[in-house]
Amino acid sequence: MEKVVACSYKRTNALCRLICFPWAGGGASQLAQWGRLFGSSIEVHSVRLPGRESRSKEPFAQDMTTVVNEITSVLLKDLQEKPFAFFGHSFGSYISFAVALHLKEKYGLEPIHLFISGAHAPHSEAFLPIKRLHDVDDEDITAHIKILGGIPSELLQNEDIRKHLILTLREDLRVLQTFSFEKAERNIPLSCDITCFDGSEDIAHDLEAWDDVTSGDVSIYKLPGGHFYLLEPSNEIFLTKHITRCIENADL
């Protein structure tokens, strides 16, 4: 399990597990550190995809189904034993949603809350151009990385680091290309509440359309900053406090 999911701050008596899904090109370490910000009621886990960190020698995943099946097989026993919530940022939002759909359809399991960050609803037309980014050249991907921010400029100046980052990002976008969700007229797949977070200076995301995928309540919060607003310490504090409040107010 440690290969696929990182838990830096174990809390075996926690009431709920928060499973975090990082952004394209990212690893598990950043969000795993959120565990230090939460109290004893929440244990934080962060998903690590192949091709990065301790899994750097493994081949990258080729499609969303493979990603979802691996995560589900590793987490299923834990998710069956106590309540859980999902947090995903950008690319991680789509993985978290795909895993939530799979758990609901195959096992009748559902997160008590889905926290979405920096991501269009999966059936929104605004989502389609992001799926095409996989096909652009390295220079365009580098420019896209710079626009989004979140990566120190000195790292991008290191050719080896930049090449590995571009490769990892491109492979994650390949996975995103294989994911599609079409909203059926009378079939609302989830019933959990969804909270959408976004950076106030990021490109506008179609957050309202997340309301179509659940019969639960949907809330939207804009926090100061760009696409990687969540890395700002003040925003980290807001996010962890708000997530804690939502989880502790749920009927666990």
Secondary structure, DSSP 4 states (H G I P E B T S, - for coil): -TTTEE-SS--TT-SEEEEEEPPTT--SHHHHGGGGGS-TTEEEEEE--TTSGGGTTSPPP-SHHHHHHHHHHHHHHHHHHS-EEEEEETHHHHHHHHHHHHHHHHH----SEEEEES---TTSGGGHHHHGGGGS-HHHHHHHHHHH--S-HHHHTSHHHHHHHHHHHHHHHHHHHT-----BTTB--B-SEEEEEEETTSPPP--GGGGGGBSS-EEEEEESSSTTGGGSHHHHHHHHHHHHHHHHTS--
